[in-house]
Amino acid sequence: MAQEDVFKKLVSHCKEYGFVFPSSEIYDGLGAVYDYGQNGVELKNNIKKYWWDAMVKLNDNVVGIDSSIFMHPTIWKASGHVDAFNDPLIDNKDSKKRYRADVLIEEQMAKYDEKIEKEIEKAKKKFGESFDEAKFRETNPRVQENQAKRDALHTRFAKALNDNNLEELRQIILDEEIVCPISGTRNWTEVRQFNLMFTTEMGSTADGSMKIYLRPETAQGIFVNFLNVQKTGRMKIPFGIAQIGKAFRNEIVARQFIFRMREFEQMEMQFFVRPGEEMKWFEYWKAFRMKWHQALGMGAENYQFHDHDKLAHYANAATDIEFRMPFGFKEVEGIHSRTNFDLSQHAKYSGKKIEYFDPELNQSYTPYVIETSIGVDRMFLSTLAGAYTEEQLEGGDSRVVLKLPAQLAPVKLAVMPLVKKDGLPEKAREILNTMKLEFNCQYDEKDSIGKRYRRQDAIGTPFCVTVDHQTIEDNTVTVRYRDTMQQERISVDELHAMISKNVNNNELFKQLV
Ligand code: GAP
């Protein structure tokens, strides 16, 4: 199936099974804003818990905070967001549609990559076992040609971004003959910068009101609390401050479902280190964060690092962790070495001394910072994209199953009486009542058992427990496993331990420490 079709199916699956709804849907929706449904919120909360515990519980030098969304407007002047948090935009004069110039060029690079991948797939099929991909890449003229075009475009693009050269960005779009997907024409305007921050007013109107910003990242709430946490927690460098919270960006290219939203959630950690030690810690957190992703068992080959072509105004090193989405490898998390930029800027703009006295060095300094920043919604999307599976079954039947890591699954087990009589519903409820003390469970007695299994497969429930007449006699149930569809008879007394072992985050954490 084409990857685009997979993505469309995933989006409708999210709606049909209560994961994600368009915001304000009965009023025809609001662009790039989404609501999470009954299953979505459980998955989202499980992702947040996995992140929070991995960062704050496993690392004894990382603590959490929860700062407010509204902050003093000077914070955003100091951080550089008022002047530099911009996207380069270009309009197509025929369709009147607006695009991000950098995204148009990135999509063009992806097209060269796709051409190369197609050649490789074709050759793989032709040569079978004996296929040598590295050699093919080096020698095939069509691959070579596309690779050369891609590399040249990449170099030119990176230079234009770093020089902030908007004219050159436009020229690249013209030279590459990039057309508007709506009008199909190359009738482009100039490229202009557009600030992404939302503003609102605080206080009464007339004289007393103040223009404030909805935070575009949670990170600044951490920086401005650096002294509070360091002093009250008696934290010693190196240490980190973590936070989960909403962020807002007036994204122009707001496509791809929850990949790029105007209101979204971030999980960020700022790790404060001695100046000069930042690269060591940058490598440390890169490795730790990659392990966190891969521990979920969705295939190491589906992740890659991607170093930034253009460093943000505050960074001296930056990489992304990308996941293979149905629309290609895409950024899920950013890891940045932010130097001492933010703390120095806040010291300058607030007039307060923001330093750390290092007792081992017997000197004060402004700490350097390594940041790990992951979008909850992107993590949600990548998890669902990795889990969504359509399977053909024996006998011509088929099923859609979300092969979610059991730890993240919204519902951990469904309890089902085989029939609605003979005391089976009562026994099933009795089992449910003990299990629900710890796990998110569902009770289901409607329709055939096969239909009930399919419903649970569609939301990714790892275990279905069927209560039948034998249960009344010997206190055993049939457990049906989601991925293998195999069934096993086990004692009700063993049920709790079996589920707990599988859904508890501990097994994941063991891979991180
Ligand atoms: N504090 C650094 C920072 O905000 P970023 O690369 O702009 O860095 C970090 O954002 C992460 O936040 C991204 O990797 C992505 O997962 C998520 N993110 C950013 N913009 C987003 C948007 N418009 N919609 C959904 N997630 C977004």
Boltz pocket constraint, residues with backbone or C-beta under 6 A from the ligand:
constraints:
  - pocket:
      binder: B
      contacts: [[A, 216], [A, 217], [A, 218], [A, 219], [A, 249], [A, 251], [A, 258], [A, 259], [A, 260], [A, 261], [A, 262], [A, 264], [A, 265], [A, 266], [A, 268], [A, 331], [A, 332], [A, 333], [A, 334], [A, 371], [A, 373], [A, 374], [A, 375], [A, 376], [A, 377], [A, 378], [A, 379]]
      max_distance: 6.0
